[in-house]
Amino acid sequence: MPTRTTGTQSEDTDIDESPQRSQSTWGLVAGASLISTGLAAYEIVPASVTPLIRDSLQIGPTVAGFLVGVMFGTAVITSLPAGAVLDRTNTRNAMAFAVIILFLAGVWGWMAGRNGDYRAVIASRAVGGVAYVVVWNAGIDIVSRSVEPSRRATAVGVFTASGPVGFALGQGMGPLVAAWFGWPAIFLAFNGIALVGLVLFWPTSRGLGHSSGDTPTLAEFRDVLRNKNVWLVGGLGFLGYSLYLFVNSWGASYLTQEVGLSLGLSGVLVAVFPAIGILARVSSGPLSDRLFSGRRQPIVFGSFFIAAPLVAGFTYLQSVTVLITMLLVAGFAIQLTLGLSFTYVRELVDPRVAATAVAFQTSVGLAGAFIAPIAGGAVVDIAGFDTAFLVAGGLAVLGVTLAWWAPEPAKQQVG
């Protein structure tokens, strides 16, 4: 049976490389990134005002934590079905619809918060989680198809950098919004940013709502889930997000309890770990596209190879300067994979089911983000911080092994 090349070759003819198209493309990337930034801020912002929410709603810390966790949990469950739908519909329209739904969810959460209705706040956040995962998957799909293959990883890297930017925005601005307008206003403030992004995104994304070719069949969807290389790259995403959330969740506690630093200083030090991700996710594409001539495997291999000893040896470092250096280098290395993996996985399958592959990557990655803080806490309770960071380092070593066997998308074919 004749073969059909995936990813790069089949999409080359869809790209108009004129200066006007190039300007429109980067306008699209900017608009999509602004949408995602607003949604990421909405996702994390309750964490910045947890004491206010607990006092207002009379809830405990675990229940309050669910205000953030519910969006991760919802995204894990709904990401793959959302991707399957996106491959069968107009992703441009779906993205716009999701932004509007999320804004309405924000209005719902604001009203529920003012009324002291915790269950309604949680329900609004669950709806927001579905909208968020649609935006994330659709955004990666449209951004990937808006540029020629030689710049695809660069464009997607810029888009995925919206995650840490949004987290920083939500953490930094949430207390100010709460002080000025009351804490329920946090559910509205950042969704407004997403609406502004939609205004920029909409006119620059004309003609990019549908993949080229016929509607994918159910058999082609099944092929995505049977593709061992998709599972391999999904595993790399799971491990990368696990490491990312583990250090984010338990790094400050270690510095406070074991090193003796103040909670405020510990938080500032650990903040460099996600913050460096803005640079890492943006640079992962150029490193792959230009330095490695479009190859993806060397980036993810190097990412885990560098991170493994740094994470495993974290608790053996006592100098604050060395700890900051370690957090910067490890944070950069780990987030290189987080930025590149979404480009990587969609290039392993037929472009017509690329959104399904991206959705699968999102689902398994967020599963790692959901599990790692909980599992890490259990290991800390049972065996202490030294063991917990050694186990995390072991996950990075497993990532090195998987990355060694990872394929290059340009060499893959489907029959």
C-alpha positions in Angstrom: 0.0 0.0 0.0 1.4 3.4 -0.8 2.7 5.5 2.1 1.7 9.0 3.1 4.3 11.2 4.8 3.1 13.0 7.9 3.5 16.4 9.3 6.0 18.5 7.4 5.6 17.3 3.8 1.8 17.2 3.6 1.4 20.7 5.0 4.1 22.6 3.0 1.7 23.5 0.2 -0.8 25.1 2.6 1.5 28.0 3.6 1.7 31.3 1.9 5.1 32.8 2.7 4.4 36.3 1.4 5.3 39.3 3.8 1.6 40.0 4.3 1.0 36.4 5.3 4.0 36.4 7.6 2.8 39.6 9.3 -0.7 38.1 9.7 0.8 34.9 11.0 2.6 36.5 13.9 -0.5 38.6 14.6 -2.3 35.3 14.9 0.4 33.9 17.2 0.2 37.1 19.4 -3.6 37.0 19.6 -3.7 33.3 20.4 -0.9 33.7 23.0 -2.8 36.6 24.6 -5.9 34.5 24.8 -4.0 31.7 26.5 -2.2 34.1 28.9 -5.5 35.4 30.1 -6.9 31.9 30.6 -3.7 30.7 32.4 -4.0 33.6 34.8 -7.7 32.7 35.4 -6.6 29.1 36.1 -4.0 29.9 38.8 -5.4 33.1 40.3 -7.4 31.6 43.2 -4.1 30.4 44.7 -2.9 34.0 45.1 -5.9 34.9 47.3 -6.6 31.6 49.1 -6.7 33.2 52.6 -9.4 35.7 51.5 -11.5 32.9 49.8 -11.2 30.7 52.9 -12.3 33.4 55.2 -15.2 34.5 53.0 -16.6 31.0 52.2 -15.6 29.4 55.5 -13.7 26.5 53.9 -10.6 24.5 54.7 -7.3 24.5 52.9 -8.0 21.2 51.0 -11.3 22.4 49.8 -9.9 25.8 48.8 -7.1 24.0 46.8 -9.8 22.4 44.7 -10.5 25.8 43.2 -7.3 25.4 41.2 -7.2 21.6 41.0 -10.6 21.3 39.5 -9.4 22.9 36.3 -6.5 20.5 35.9 -8.8 17.6 36.6 -11.4 18.7 34.1 -8.8 19.3 31.5 -7.3 15.8 31.9 -10.8 14.2 31.4 -12.0 16.4 28.5 -8.8 17.0 26.5 -8.9 13.9 24.3 -12.6 14.2 23.5 -12.1 17.9 22.7 -9.2 17.1 20.4 -11.3 14.5 18.5 -14.1 17.1 18.1 -11.6 19.7 16.9 -10.3 17.4 14.2 -13.9 17.3 12.9 -14.9 20.9 13.2 -13.6 24.5 12.5 -11.0 25.1 15.2 -11.1 28.8 14.7 -14.8 28.9 15.5 -14.3 26.5 18.4 -11.6 28.7 19.9 -13.7 31.8 19.7 -16.7 29.9 21.2 -14.5 28.7 24.1 -13.3 32.2 24.9 -16.9 33.4 25.1 -17.9 30.4 27.3 -15.0 31.1 29.6 -16.0 34.7 30.0 -19.5 33.6 30.9 -18.0 31.1 33.3 -16.1 34.0 34.9 -19.3 36.0 35.3 -20.9 33.0 36.9 -17.9 32.6 39.3 -18.0 36.3 40.2 -21.7 36.2 41.0 -21.3 32.9 42.9 -18.4 34.3 44.9 -20.3 37.4 45.9 -23.2 35.2 47.0 -20.9 32.9 49.0 -21.9 29.9 46.9 -18.9 27.6 46.9 -20.5 24.8 44.8 -21.4 27.3 42.1 -17.9 28.7 42.1 -16.5 25.2 41.6 -19.0 24.5 38.8 -18.0 27.6 37.0 -14.4 26.6 37.3 -15.2 23.2 35.9 -16.8 24.8 32.8 -13.8 27.1 32.6 -11.5 24.0 32.5 -13.3 22.6 29.5 -13.1 26.0 27.7 -9.4 26.3 28.6 -8.4 22.9 27.2 -10.3 23.7 23.9 -8.3 27.0 23.6 -5.0 25.2 24.3 -5.5 22.4 21.9 -7.1 24.6 19.2 -4.4 27.2 19.6 -1.6 24.8 19.1 -3.3 23.3 16.1 -3.9 26.6 14.4 -0.5 28.1 15.2 1.2 25.0 13.9 -0.7 25.2 10.6 -0.1 28.9 10.2 3.6 28.7 9.6 5.9 26.7 7.3 7.4 23.6 9.0 10.9 25.2 9.4 9.3 27.7 11.9 6.6 25.6 13.4 8.4 24.7 16.7 9.3 28.4 17.1 5.7 29.6 16.7 4.3 26.9 19.0 7.1 27.6 21.6 6.0 31.3 21.7 2.4 30.2 22.2 3.2 27.7 25.0 5.2 30.4 26.8 1.8 32.0 27.5 1.4 29.4 30.3 4.1 30.7 32.7 3.4 34.3 31.7 -0.3 33.8 32.7 0.7 32.1 35.9 3.0 35.0 36.8 0.3 37.5 35.9 -2.3 35.7 38.0 -0.1 35.3 41.0 1.1 38.8 40.9 -2.1 40.7 40.1 -4.6 38.6 41.9 -4.1 40.2 45.3 -4.3 43.7 43.7 -7.6 42.9 41.9 -9.0 41.4 45.1 -8.0 44.5 47.1 -9.5 46.9 44.6 -12.7 45.1 43.6 -13.2 42.2 46.1 -11.9 38.7 45.6 -14.7 37.4 43.3 -13.5 39.9 40.7 -10.5 37.7 40.0 -12.8 35.4 38.0 -13.5 38.3 35.6 -10.3 40.3 35.3 -8.2 37.9 33.3 -10.9 36.6 31.1 -11.2 40.1 29.8 -7.6 39.8 28.6 -8.6 36.7 26.6 -11.4 38.7 24.9 -8.8 41.3 23.8 -6.7 38.5 22.4 -9.7 37.2 20.5 -10.1 40.6 18.8 -6.5 40.3 17.6 -6.7 36.6 16.7 -10.0 36.6 14.8 -9.1 38.7 11.7 -5.6 37.1 11.4 -6.8 33.5 11.4 -9.1 33.5 8.4 -8.9 30.3 6.4 -7.1 28.4 9.1 -10.0 26.8 10.8 -9.9 23.5 8.9 -7.1 21.1 8.2 -6.5 20.2 4.6 -8.1 17.0 3.3 -11.1 15.0 4.1 -12.6 14.6 7.6 -10.6 12.0 9.5 -12.3 8.6 10.0 -12.8 6.9 13.3 -10.1 4.4 12.3 -7.6 7.2 11.9 -8.5 8.4 15.5 -7.9 4.9 16.7 -4.5 4.8 14.9 -3.4 7.9 16.9 -4.1 6.0 20.2 -2.4 2.9 18.9 0.7 4.8 17.8 3.6 3.7 20.1 5.5 6.9 19.2 2.6 9.1 20.3 2.6 7.2 23.6 6.3 7.6 23.9 6.3 11.4 23.4 3.2 11.5 25.7 5.3 9.8 28.3 7.9 12.4 28.0 5.3 15.1 28.5 3.9 13.3 31.6 7.4 13.1 33.1 8.2 16.7 32.2 5.1 18.1 33.8 5.5 15.8 36.8 9.0 17.2 37.5 7.8 20.8 36.8 4.9 20.5 39.3 6.9 18.6 41.9 9.6 21.2 42.2 7.0 24.0 42.1 5.0 22.4 44.9 7.7 21.2 47.3 10.8 23.3 46.6 9.7 26.2 48.8 8.7 23.8 51.6 12.1 22.1 51.5 14.0 25.5 51.7 11.8 26.6 54.6 11.8 23.4 56.7 15.2 22.0 56.0 17.5 24.9 54.9 15.9 27.3 57.4 15.0 30.1 55.0 12.0 32.3 55.5 8.8 31.4 53.6 9.0 34.6 51.7 12.6 34.1 50.6 11.9 30.5 49.7 9.0 31.5 47.6 11.1 34.1 45.8 13.9 31.6 45.1 11.6 28.8 43.8 9.7 31.4 41.6 12.8 31.5 39.3 12.0 27.9 38.4 8.8 28.5 36.5 9.8 32.1 35.5 12.7 30.8 33.4 10.1 28.8 31.5 9.2 31.9 29.5 12.7 31.9 28.0 12.8 28.1 27.7 9.5 27.7 25.9 10.2 30.5 23.5 13.8 29.3 22.7 12.9 25.6 22.4 11.6 26.2 18.9 14.6 28.1 17.5 17.0 25.6 19.1 15.2 22.8 17.4 14.4 24.5 14.1 17.7 26.2 13.5 20.5 24.7 15.7 19.4 21.1 15.1 17.9 21.6 11.6 14.3 20.7 12.7 15.2 17.7 14.8 13.2 17.3 18.0 14.9 14.3 19.7 18.1 16.0 20.7 16.2 18.8 22.6 14.1 16.4 24.7 17.1 14.1 25.4 19.2 17.0 26.5 16.4 18.4 28.6 16.1 15.3 30.8 19.9 14.6 30.7 20.6 18.0 32.3 17.6 18.0 34.7 18.3 14.5 36.2 21.3 15.2 38.4 20.2 18.7 39.3 16.8 17.5 40.6 18.2 14.4 42.3 20.9 16.4 44.0 18.8 19.4 45.0 18.7 18.6 48.7 22.5 18.2 48.9 23.1 21.9 48.0 23.2 24.4 50.8 24.6 27.6 49.2 21.7 30.0 48.2 23.7 31.1 45.1 24.1 27.5 44.0 20.5 26.7 44.7 19.3 29.6 42.5 21.7 28.5 39.7 20.3 25.0 40.0 16.7 26.2 39.9 17.4 28.3 36.8 19.2 25.6 34.9 16.8 22.8 35.9 13.8 25.0 35.2 15.1 26.0 31.8 16.0 22.4 30.9 12.6 20.8 32.0 10.6 23.5 30.2 12.4 23.0 26.9 10.5 19.7 26.7 7.2 21.3 27.8 7.4 23.8 25.0 8.5 21.4 22.3 6.5 18.3 23.0 3.3 19.6 21.4 5.0 20.3 18.1 6.8 17.0 18.4 3.7 14.8 18.9 1.6 16.4 16.1 4.3 15.7 13.6 4.1 12.0 14.4 0.6 11.6 12.9 -1.4 12.5 9.9 -2.1 16.2 9.9 -5.9 15.5 9.8 -5.7 14.0 13.3 -3.0 16.4 14.6 -5.5 18.0 17.1 -6.2 14.6 18.6 -2.5 14.0 19.1 -2.1 17.4 20.7 -5.1 16.7 22.9 -3.6 13.4 24.0 -0.3 15.2 24.9 -2.3 17.8 26.9 -4.2 15.1 28.7 -1.2 13.0 29.8 0.9 16.1 30.6 -1.8 17.5 32.9 -2.2 14.1 34.5 1.4 14.4 35.5 0.8 17.9 36.8 -2.2 16.6 38.8 -0.5 13.5 40.3 3.0 14.8 41.0 2.3 17.2 43.9 0.1 14.6 45.7 2.5 11.7 45.2 5.4 13.9 46.1 3.7 14.9 49.3 3.2 11.3 50.2 6.9 10.5 49.7 7.9 13.5 51.8 5.6 12.3 54.6 6.9 8.8 54.5 10.6 9.1 53.7 11.6 12.8 53.7 12.7 15.4 51.2 16.0 13.6 50.3 14.1 10.5 49.1 11.4 12.6 47.4 13.9 14.5 45.3 15.8 11.4 44.5 12.6 9.8 43.2 12.0 12.9 41.1 15.5 12.6 39.8 14.7 9.0 38.9 11.8 10.2 36.8 14.2 12.4 34.9 16.5 9.4 34.3 13.5 7.6 32.9 12.9 10.6 30.7 16.5 10.3 29.4 15.8 6.6 28.5 12.5 7.4 26.7 14.1 10.3 24.9 16.9 8.1 23.7 14.4 6.0 21.9 12.2 8.9 20.7 11.8 9.0 16.9 12.4 12.0 14.6 9.1 13.1 13.1 10.6 13.7 9.7 11.4 10.0 9.4 7.9 8.8 10.3 5.4 7.5 7.8 1.9 6.2 8.1 0.3 3.8 5.7 
